[in-house]
Amino acid sequence: MKAIQYTTIGAEPEVTEIEKPSPGPGEVLLKVTAAGVCHSDDFIMSLPEERYVYGLPLTLGHEGAGTVAELGDGVSGIDIGTNVVVYGPWGCGTCWHCARGEENYCSRAAELGIMPPGLGSPGALAEYMIIDSPRHLVPIGDLDPVATVPLTDAGLTPYHAIKRSLHKLRGGSTAVVIGTGGLGHVAIELLRHLSPARVVALDITEDKLEFARSVGAHEAVLSDKDAVDNVRKITGAAGAALVLDFVGYQPTIDIAMGVAGVASDVTIVGLGDFVAHAKVGFGQSPYEAAVTSPYWGSRSELIELIDLAHQGVFDIAVERFTLDDGVEAYRRLAAGTLRGRAVIVP
């Protein structure tokens, strides 16, 4: 079968031919119907050899949707032919966090060598993929898998980040979204649906700002040297109650801290780099501002997102690619020319 794999440190991924997998005991074989391309993939492929820990060759893709094709021994609770999306942050299933459905914060995953699909385990950018447990599959019914697959990360990650701060988003408050790409534009739609807050979007071109307005941003501001002043003109002295940074480089983190208000949440979602940091402390950050870097979201939150999708809440921008031209999707991701989320359709 065809797959898109990262095979050589520092090189582009490539389309390869690999053997179709068979499910072992407890596993599920999924015929992939859609797979998302994410900046996380680009991030791990940019790592030097001494920091790369994901194995080679690596079949990419941690956003996956498909149809259940085969069940391993002992699997029950899901039927062949069911249309599903994949919950990506796999955990042990038994620790305290996993018992709450928070496998994204599994306390034993590293110890047990459990890695997400596309981020250590074979991912969704292939014709078929193995799912380690049926609990990592969420049925989607008649939803379009291409339009739905971004919810597994581009939706789940901002949804988790926003939910934890909803109590701060009252009428008259402001939420700032830095970066309006795959995750950022979904965050804008979620904020408009879930809260009464005014949404201010930041990005680096007028085209991206117009895109942000088209998906619901009340205001759009260039992310440049004047960004803090221009956002503060909108928020006034109160500043932003929530800042979501979907970029994570030092300039955007500095903007995030510059526009944050007293008792606000500053949530750094973007991977950016490991050197960037927020300055936190008396006189350096707003009083009682909380700065955090969450990771993905819970299984229950993905189920909630699928329910919202059935209600017609989302209009996620996607660009379709085949497996054969999937490498071009990564080139455009790196160049910043994608509009929304790139989705590979085998």
Order of alpha helices (4+ residues) and beta strands (2+ residues): beta-beta-beta-alpha-beta-beta-beta-alpha-alpha-beta-beta-alpha-alpha-beta-alpha-beta-alpha-beta-alpha-beta-alpha-beta-beta-alpha-beta-alpha-beta
